Amino acid sequence: MKNVDESEIRKFENLASRWWDQNSEFKPLHEINPIRVSYISKVKNLAEKKVLDIGCGGGILAESLAHHGAIVTAIDLASASLAVAKLHNLESKLDIDYRQISAEDLAKKEPQTYDVITCLEMLEHVPKPASIVKSCFDLIKPGGLVFFSTINRNPKSYLFAILGAEYILNLLPKGTHEYVKFIRPSELATWCRESKLELQEQIGMGYNPLTKNYYLQDSLDVNYIAYYQRPK
């Protein structure tokens, strides 16, 4: 069975044409993208590194990684989103290899190939996130780094990420997230430990509705980034 939720694919394919509209439903992704890429690039110099972006959507993160000098492969299962990514890349003139393939299938073809893997805002949209984590271990080189970002599961995250973001502030379309699919840091850590990935750091991300600014913070209560290393 493929590790894909067809309803999630349709959800993002229906929005595909608006990926690069910075005032669209993807505005939050555009706003947090510089913060996340800056964090990743401070942890690891991306120049000339082979980087895999899993769940690339319309290519917002993939293009930023390429601008930092990375050699980027970006994968997704939503054909409409990939079409938008490839079309936008014609304008950006960046060397990005976009592919419609699952992480599991790519892991069979290209084991231990990448220096860095990014899997941001993706694990909470698949039926078996642990399978993606295992594929990341298979795909990353010994000593390589895997970056995950997702949403914690607790009453505060429900209040902020669903009620606040989707219903009160209208930052995201209603129904973007399902609370039961949110992932506690301890759950992510368990899957990574089972796949022999070693935790290096976790950091949270906050949002100020008054200034409309995103920022990194110590609290992992809602959105958080965690990066892991495959032992050398």
C-alpha positions in Angstrom: 0.0 0.0 0.0 1.3 3.4 -0.9 2.0 5.8 2.0 -0.3 8.5 0.6 -3.6 10.0 1.6 -5.5 10.7 -1.7 -7.7 13.4 0.0 -4.5 15.3 1.1 -3.2 15.1 -2.5 -6.4 16.5 -3.9 -6.5 19.2 -1.3 -3.1 20.6 -2.4 -3.7 19.9 -6.1 -6.9 22.1 -5.9 -4.7 24.9 -4.6 -1.8 24.3 -6.9 -2.1 27.4 -9.1 -1.8 29.6 -6.0 1.5 28.2 -4.6 3.5 31.3 -5.6 0.9 33.9 -4.8 2.2 35.4 -1.6 -1.2 36.6 -0.6 -2.9 33.3 -1.1 -3.5 30.3 1.2 0.3 29.7 1.1 1.2 33.1 2.5 2.2 31.5 5.9 4.6 29.2 4.0 6.2 32.1 2.2 6.6 34.0 5.5 8.1 31.2 7.5 10.3 30.0 4.7 13.2 32.5 5.2 13.3 31.7 8.9 13.5 27.9 8.3 16.0 28.1 5.5 18.2 30.5 7.6 18.1 28.0 10.5 19.0 25.1 8.2 21.8 26.9 6.5 23.3 28.0 9.8 23.4 24.4 11.0 24.8 23.1 7.7 26.6 25.0 4.9 24.5 24.0 1.9 26.9 25.0 -0.9 27.5 22.1 -3.2 25.7 19.7 -0.9 23.2 17.2 -2.3 19.9 18.1 -0.7 16.6 16.2 -1.0 13.3 18.1 -0.2 10.5 15.6 0.5 7.0 16.9 0.0 8.2 19.9 -2.0 4.8 21.1 -3.1 5.2 24.1 -5.5 8.9 24.5 -4.8 9.0 27.3 -2.2 11.6 25.6 0.0 13.4 23.9 -2.9 14.2 27.2 -4.7 15.5 28.7 -1.5 17.8 25.8 -0.9 19.1 26.1 -4.4 19.7 29.8 -3.9 22.0 28.8 -1.0 24.1 26.7 -3.4 22.6 23.3 -2.8 22.2 20.7 -5.5 18.5 20.0 -5.0 16.3 17.1 -5.7 12.7 17.7 -4.8 9.9 15.1 -4.7 6.1 15.1 -4.3 3.2 12.9 -5.3 0.9 15.8 -6.3 1.3 16.2 -10.1 -0.3 19.6 -10.2 1.9 21.0 -7.5 5.0 19.7 -9.3 3.9 21.2 -12.6 3.7 24.6 -10.9 7.1 24.1 -9.3 8.7 23.2 -12.7 6.9 26.2 -14.4 8.1 28.6 -11.7 11.6 27.2 -11.9 11.7 28.1 -15.6 11.5 31.7 -14.5 13.9 31.3 -11.6 16.5 29.4 -13.8 17.6 27.2 -10.9 19.0 23.7 -11.3 16.4 21.7 -9.4 15.5 18.1 -10.2 11.8 17.8 -9.6 10.4 14.2 -9.5 7.0 12.6 -8.9 8.0 9.7 -6.6 7.5 8.7 -3.0 10.3 8.8 -0.4 10.0 5.0 0.0 10.5 4.3 -3.7 13.4 6.8 -4.0 15.1 5.2 -1.0 15.2 1.9 -2.9 16.8 3.6 -5.9 19.2 6.0 -4.2 20.3 4.8 -0.8 22.8 6.9 1.1 22.8 9.6 -1.6 22.1 12.9 0.1 24.0 15.1 2.5 20.9 16.9 3.8 17.2 16.0 3.7 14.3 18.4 4.5 10.9 17.1 5.3 8.9 20.2 6.4 5.2 20.3 7.1 4.8 16.9 5.5 4.7 14.2 8.1 1.3 15.2 9.4 -0.2 14.7 5.9 0.6 11.0 5.4 -0.9 7.8 6.9 2.4 6.4 8.0 4.9 9.1 9.0 7.3 6.5 10.5 7.7 5.1 7.0 8.9 8.5 5.8 11.3 8.7 8.7 12.8 5.3 7.9 13.2 6.3 4.2 15.1 9.4 5.3 17.5 7.2 7.2 17.9 5.0 4.1 18.4 8.1 1.8 20.9 10.1 3.9 24.6 9.6 3.8 26.4 8.5 7.1 26.9 11.7 9.0 24.2 13.5 7.0 21.4 15.6 8.5 17.6 15.2 8.3 15.4 18.2 9.1 11.8 17.7 10.1 9.2 20.3 10.9 5.6 19.5 12.0 3.0 20.4 14.6 2.8 19.2 18.2 -0.4 17.5 19.4 -1.9 19.1 22.5 -4.7 21.5 23.5 -2.5 24.6 22.8 -1.6 23.4 19.3 -5.3 22.8 18.6 -6.1 26.3 19.8 -3.4 28.0 17.8 -2.9 25.8 14.7 -6.5 25.0 13.9 -8.9 27.3 15.7 -6.6 30.3 15.6 -4.9 29.9 12.2 -7.8 28.4 10.2 -10.9 29.8 11.8 -10.1 33.1 13.6 -7.1 34.6 11.8 -7.8 32.9 8.4 -4.1 32.2 7.9 -4.9 28.8 6.4 -7.9 27.3 4.6 -10.3 25.6 6.9 -9.5 21.9 7.0 -5.8 22.2 6.2 -4.9 20.2 9.2 -6.4 17.3 11.2 -5.6 17.5 14.9 -5.3 13.7 15.2 -2.5 13.7 12.7 -0.3 16.2 14.7 2.9 14.7 16.0 4.4 15.0 19.4 8.2 15.5 19.6 8.3 12.3 21.6 6.6 10.4 18.8 8.9 11.7 16.2 11.9 10.9 18.4 10.6 7.3 18.8 10.4 6.8 15.1 13.8 8.3 14.5 15.3 6.2 17.3 13.8 3.1 15.7 15.3 4.1 12.4 18.7 4.8 14.1 18.6 8.6 13.5 20.1 10.6 16.4 18.5 13.8 17.6 20.8 16.9 17.4 18.4 19.8 18.3 14.8 20.8 18.5 13.5 24.4 18.3 10.0 25.8 18.2 8.4 28.5 16.0 6.0 31.1 17.2 3.7 33.7 15.7 2.7 37.2 16.9 -0.7 38.0 15.6 -0.2 41.7 16.4 3.0 42.2 14.4 2.2 39.3 12.1 5.7 38.0 12.5 7.0 34.5 12.9 10.0 33.7 15.1 12.1 30.9 16.5 11.6 30.1 20.2 12.4 27.5 22.9 8.8 26.3 23.3 7.9 23.2 21.2 4.2 23.5 22.1 2.9 24.2 18.5 5.2 24.3 15.5 8.6 22.9 15.8 11.7 21.9 13.9 13.9 19.0 14.8 17.0 17.8 13.1 18.6 14.4 13.3 21.9 12.8 12.1 22.6 9.4 10.7 25.6 8.1 12.6 28.9 8.3 10.7 
